[in-house]
Amino acid sequence: MALWEALLRFLFPGEKDVLYPQADLTQLVGEHLALVLISSALAIIVGLGIGIFVTRPAGKDFLRIANDLSSLGQTFPPVAVLALAVPLLGFGFKPTVTALFIYSVLPILRNTIAGLETVPQDSIEAAYGMGMSKSQVLARVELPLALQVILAGIRVSVVVNIGTATIGVVVGAGGLGSPIISGLVRGNPAFVLEGALAAALLALLADFLIGKVEHSLSWSR
């Protein structure tokens, strides 16, 4: 924290306060991570589930709808989704998680469908020829072969989610958006940079870690 404060004082020597006074950085990061982790976990579960369902024979009728929704949904700004969630869920944590979930599930759904559809049919038929059941083919053949594409969608989703979660402050959810909004209101660029830089570093860290997982899987294949 001392180094963080020293950096901000060096960059903004004219500002009396360079650290957001209402909460320390660790608390803000904790609130931010809670928003991101919960919404991302829900998005992964739902995105994978729907993606698997619509690529099965029983769900093929819904495949085009899922593809259209995953493309159309990205055109809606997350602030608009948040505004629609507030009348139903009130202010605070729940509407923010809901908005982040809706926004972040789309790239996961799109990549799950794309990954499963690119699995070679020969591999699937060979697995059935070995006596595997449908669930075994999915778990042992299709998902492993589609995993890199799915992980790419998760990577995009989580990184975007970290940046988008800063809007949660407008409905009282806290997080790293708090110093950003406070800095804009007070005309204090140090507060803005404190929140923005921390969010950017979290996004870079998440991108690096998920990228390492993708890389390790590509070597293991």
The 8 nearest C-alpha neighbors of each residue, nearest first, counted from 0:
[[1, 3, 2, 4, 24, 5, 23, 25],
 [0, 2, 4, 3, 5, 6, 7, 8],
 [3, 1, 5, 0, 4, 6, 7, 8],
 [2, 4, 0, 6, 1, 5, 7, 193],
 [3, 5, 1, 7, 6, 2, 8, 0],
 [6, 4, 2, 8, 3, 7, 1, 9],
 [7, 5, 9, 3, 4, 8, 2, 10],
 [6, 8, 10, 4, 9, 5, 11, 17],
 [9, 7, 11, 5, 12, 10, 6, 4],
 [8, 10, 6, 7, 11, 12, 5, 4],
 [9, 11, 7, 8, 12, 6, 189, 5],
 [10, 12, 8, 13, 9, 14, 7, 189],
 [13, 11, 8, 14, 9, 10, 15, 7],
 [12, 14, 11, 15, 8, 10, 16, 9],
 [15, 13, 16, 12, 11, 17, 187, 8],
 [14, 16, 17, 13, 12, 8, 11, 18],
 [17, 15, 14, 18, 19, 189, 20, 187],
 [16, 18, 189, 7, 190, 14, 8, 15],
 [19, 17, 16, 20, 190, 4, 189, 193],
 [18, 20, 178, 190, 21, 22, 17, 23],
 [21, 19, 22, 18, 23, 16, 17, 178],
 [20, 22, 19, 23, 178, 177, 18, 27],
 [23, 21, 20, 26, 19, 24, 27, 25],
 [24, 22, 26, 25, 27, 19, 21, 20],
 [23, 25, 27, 26, 28, 22, 0, 19],
 [26, 24, 28, 27, 23, 29, 22, 30],
 [27, 25, 29, 24, 28, 23, 30, 22],
 [26, 28, 174, 24, 30, 29, 175, 25],
 [27, 29, 31, 25, 26, 30, 32, 24],
 [30, 28, 26, 32, 27, 31, 25, 33],
 [31, 29, 174, 27, 33, 28, 32, 26],
 [30, 32, 174, 28, 34, 29, 33, 175],
 [31, 33, 35, 29, 34, 30, 36, 28],
 [32, 34, 30, 36, 31, 35, 37, 29],
 [35, 33, 31, 32, 37, 36, 96, 38],
 [34, 36, 32, 38, 33, 37, 39, 161],
 [35, 37, 39, 33, 38, 32, 34, 40],
 [36, 38, 40, 39, 35, 34, 33, 41],
 [37, 39, 100, 41, 96, 35, 40, 36],
 [40, 38, 42, 36, 41, 37, 35, 43],
 [41, 39, 43, 37, 42, 38, 36, 44],
 [40, 42, 44, 38, 39, 43, 45, 37],
 [43, 41, 104, 39, 45, 40, 100, 44],
 [42, 44, 46, 40, 41, 45, 47, 39],
 [43, 45, 41, 47, 42, 46, 48, 40],
 [44, 46, 48, 42, 47, 43, 49, 41],
 [47, 45, 108, 43, 107, 49, 104, 48],
 [46, 48, 50, 44, 45, 49, 43, 51],
 [47, 49, 45, 51, 50, 46, 44, 52],
 [48, 50, 52, 46, 51, 47, 45, 53],
 [51, 49, 47, 112, 111, 108, 48, 52],
 [50, 52, 48, 54, 49, 53, 47, 55],
 [53, 51, 49, 55, 58, 54, 50, 48],
 [54, 52, 58, 62, 59, 55, 50, 51],
 [53, 55, 51, 52, 59, 58, 50, 56],
 [54, 56, 52, 58, 57, 53, 59, 51],
 [55, 57, 59, 58, 54, 53, 52, 60],
 [58, 56, 55, 59, 52, 53, 60, 54],
 [57, 59, 53, 55, 52, 60, 56, 61],
 [58, 60, 53, 62, 56, 61, 54, 57],
 [61, 59, 58, 62, 63, 53, 57, 64],
 [60, 62, 64, 59, 58, 63, 53, 65],
 [63, 61, 53, 59, 65, 64, 60, 66],
 [62, 64, 66, 65, 61, 67, 60, 59],
 [65, 63, 67, 61, 66, 62, 68, 60],
 [66, 64, 62, 68, 63, 67, 69, 61],
 [67, 65, 63, 69, 64, 68, 62, 70],
 [66, 68, 64, 70, 65, 69, 71, 63],
 [69, 67, 71, 65, 70, 66, 72, 64],
 [68, 70, 105, 66, 72, 67, 71, 109],
 [71, 69, 67, 68, 72, 73, 66, 74],
 [72, 70, 68, 73, 74, 69, 67, 75],
 [71, 73, 74, 69, 68, 70, 75, 105],
 [72, 74, 75, 71, 70, 69, 102, 105],
 [73, 75, 72, 71, 76, 70, 77, 69],
 [76, 74, 73, 72, 77, 79, 80, 71],
 [75, 77, 78, 79, 74, 80, 73, 102],
 [78, 76, 80, 79, 81, 75, 98, 102],
 [77, 79, 81, 76, 80, 82, 166, 98],
 [80, 78, 82, 77, 81, 76, 83, 75],
 [79, 81, 77, 83, 98, 78, 82, 84],
 [80, 82, 78, 84, 98, 79, 83, 77],
 [81, 83, 79, 80, 85, 84, 78, 86],
 [82, 84, 80, 81, 85, 79, 86, 87],
 [83, 85, 81, 94, 87, 82, 86, 88],
 [84, 86, 89, 88, 87, 82, 94, 83],
 [87, 85, 89, 84, 88, 83, 82, 90],
 [88, 86, 85, 84, 89, 83, 94, 90],
 [89, 87, 85, 94, 86, 84, 93, 90],
 [90, 88, 85, 86, 87, 94, 91, 84],
 [89, 91, 170, 85, 171, 94, 88, 92],
 [92, 90, 172, 171, 170, 93, 94, 89],
 [91, 93, 172, 95, 94, 96, 90, 171],
 [94, 92, 96, 95, 91, 97, 88, 90],
 [95, 93, 97, 84, 96, 88, 85, 92],
 [94, 96, 98, 97, 167, 93, 92, 99],
 [95, 97, 99, 93, 38, 94, 98, 34],
 [98, 96, 94, 100, 95, 99, 93, 101],
 [99, 97, 81, 95, 101, 100, 80, 96],
 [98, 100, 96, 102, 97, 101, 103, 38],
 [99, 101, 38, 97, 103, 98, 102, 42],
 [102, 100, 98, 99, 104, 103, 97, 105],
 [101, 103, 99, 100, 104, 105, 98, 77],
 [102, 104, 156, 100, 105, 101, 99, 42],
 [105, 103, 42, 107, 46, 101, 102, 100],
 [104, 106, 69, 108, 107, 103, 109, 102],
 [107, 105, 109, 152, 108, 104, 156, 110],
 [108, 106, 152, 110, 46, 104, 105, 153],
 [109, 107, 46, 105, 111, 50, 106, 110],
 [108, 110, 106, 112, 107, 111, 69, 105],
 [111, 109, 113, 149, 152, 107, 112, 108],
 [112, 110, 149, 108, 114, 50, 113, 109],
 [111, 113, 50, 110, 115, 109, 114, 116],
 [114, 112, 110, 116, 111, 115, 109, 117],
 [113, 115, 145, 111, 148, 117, 116, 112],
 [114, 116, 112, 145, 117, 118, 113, 111],
 [115, 117, 113, 114, 118, 112, 54, 119],
 [116, 118, 114, 115, 119, 113, 145, 120],
 [117, 119, 115, 116, 141, 144, 120, 145],
 [120, 118, 121, 122, 117, 123, 116, 141],
 [119, 121, 123, 122, 124, 118, 125, 117],
 [120, 122, 124, 119, 123, 125, 126, 118],
 [123, 121, 125, 120, 119, 124, 126, 140],
 [122, 124, 120, 126, 125, 121, 127, 136],
 [123, 125, 127, 121, 126, 122, 128, 120],
 [126, 124, 128, 122, 123, 127, 121, 129],
 [127, 125, 129, 123, 128, 124, 131, 136],
 [128, 126, 131, 124, 130, 129, 125, 123],
 [127, 129, 125, 126, 130, 124, 131, 123],
 [128, 130, 126, 127, 131, 125, 124, 132],
 [131, 129, 127, 128, 132, 126, 125, 135],
 [132, 130, 127, 135, 129, 126, 136, 133],
 [131, 133, 135, 134, 136, 130, 127, 126],
 [134, 132, 136, 135, 137, 131, 127, 138],
 [133, 135, 137, 136, 132, 138, 131, 139],
 [134, 136, 138, 132, 137, 133, 139, 131],
 [135, 137, 133, 140, 139, 134, 138, 131],
 [138, 136, 141, 134, 135, 140, 139, 142],
 [139, 137, 135, 136, 142, 140, 134, 141],
 [140, 138, 136, 135, 137, 143, 141, 142],
 [139, 141, 136, 143, 137, 142, 138, 144],
 [140, 142, 137, 144, 143, 145, 118, 115],
 [141, 143, 145, 144, 146, 138, 137, 140],
 [144, 142, 146, 145, 141, 140, 139, 138],
 [145, 143, 141, 142, 146, 140, 118, 147],
 [146, 144, 114, 142, 115, 143, 148, 147],
 [147, 145, 149, 143, 148, 144, 142, 150],
 [148, 146, 150, 149, 145, 213, 151, 144],
 [147, 149, 151, 114, 150, 146, 145, 110],
 [150, 148, 146, 111, 110, 152, 151, 147],
 [151, 149, 153, 147, 152, 148, 146, 154],
 [150, 152, 154, 148, 149, 153, 147, 155],
 [153, 151, 107, 149, 106, 155, 110, 150],
 [154, 152, 150, 156, 151, 107, 155, 157],
 [155, 153, 151, 152, 157, 156, 150, 209],
 [154, 156, 152, 158, 153, 157, 159, 151],
 [155, 157, 153, 103, 159, 154, 158, 160],
 [158, 156, 160, 154, 159, 155, 153, 161],
 [159, 157, 202, 161, 155, 160, 156, 154],
 [160, 158, 156, 162, 161, 157, 163, 155],
 [159, 161, 157, 163, 158, 162, 164, 156],
 [162, 160, 158, 164, 159, 163, 202, 35],
 [161, 163, 159, 160, 164, 165, 198, 158],
 [162, 164, 160, 165, 161, 166, 159, 77],
 [165, 163, 166, 161, 162, 167, 160, 35],
 [164, 166, 176, 163, 167, 175, 162, 168],
 [167, 165, 164, 168, 169, 163, 176, 78],
 [168, 166, 172, 95, 165, 169, 164, 170],
 [167, 169, 173, 171, 172, 170, 166, 176],
 [170, 168, 167, 171, 166, 172, 176, 180],
 [171, 169, 90, 168, 91, 167, 172, 95],
 [170, 172, 91, 168, 173, 169, 90, 167],
 [171, 173, 91, 92, 168, 167, 170, 174],
 [174, 172, 168, 171, 177, 30, 167, 176],
 [173, 175, 31, 27, 30, 176, 177, 28],
 [176, 174, 194, 177, 27, 165, 31, 178],
 [175, 177, 165, 179, 174, 168, 178, 166],
 [178, 176, 175, 179, 180, 168, 173, 174],
 [179, 177, 181, 190, 194, 180, 19, 176],
 [178, 180, 191, 176, 182, 194, 177, 181],
 [181, 179, 183, 182, 177, 178, 176, 184],
 [182, 180, 178, 184, 183, 179, 185, 177],
 [181, 183, 187, 190, 191, 179, 185, 180],
 [182, 184, 180, 186, 181, 185, 179, 187],
 [183, 185, 181, 182, 186, 180, 187, 179],
 [186, 184, 182, 187, 183, 181, 180, 188],
 [185, 187, 183, 182, 184, 188, 181, 190],
 [186, 188, 182, 185, 189, 190, 183, 191],
 [189, 187, 191, 190, 182, 192, 186, 183],
 [188, 190, 17, 192, 191, 187, 193, 7],
 [191, 189, 182, 178, 193, 188, 192, 19],
 [192, 190, 179, 182, 188, 189, 193, 194],
 [191, 193, 195, 189, 194, 190, 196, 188],
 [194, 192, 190, 191, 196, 195, 189, 197],
 [195, 193, 175, 197, 179, 178, 192, 191],
 [194, 196, 192, 198, 197, 193, 191, 199],
 [195, 197, 199, 198, 192, 193, 194, 200],
 [196, 198, 200, 194, 199, 195, 193, 201],
 [199, 197, 201, 195, 196, 200, 194, 202],
 [198, 200, 196, 202, 201, 197, 195, 203],
 [199, 201, 203, 197, 202, 198, 204, 196],
 [202, 200, 204, 198, 199, 203, 205, 197],
 [201, 203, 158, 199, 205, 200, 204, 161],
 [204, 202, 206, 200, 201, 205, 207, 199],
 [203, 205, 201, 207, 202, 206, 200, 208],
 [206, 204, 202, 208, 207, 203, 209, 201],
 [205, 207, 203, 204, 209, 208, 210, 202],
 [206, 208, 210, 204, 205, 209, 203, 211],
 [209, 207, 211, 205, 210, 206, 204, 212],
 [210, 208, 212, 211, 206, 207, 154, 205],
 [209, 211, 207, 213, 208, 212, 206, 214],
 [210, 212, 214, 208, 209, 213, 215, 207],
 [211, 213, 209, 215, 210, 214, 216, 208],
 [214, 212, 210, 216, 211, 215, 147, 217],
 [213, 215, 211, 217, 216, 212, 210, 218],
 [214, 216, 212, 218, 217, 213, 211, 219],
 [217, 215, 219, 213, 218, 214, 212, 220],
 [216, 218, 214, 215, 220, 219, 213, 147],
 [219, 217, 215, 216, 220, 214, 213, 212],
 [218, 220, 216, 217, 215, 214, 213, 212],
 [219, 217, 218, 216, 144, 215, 143, 214]]
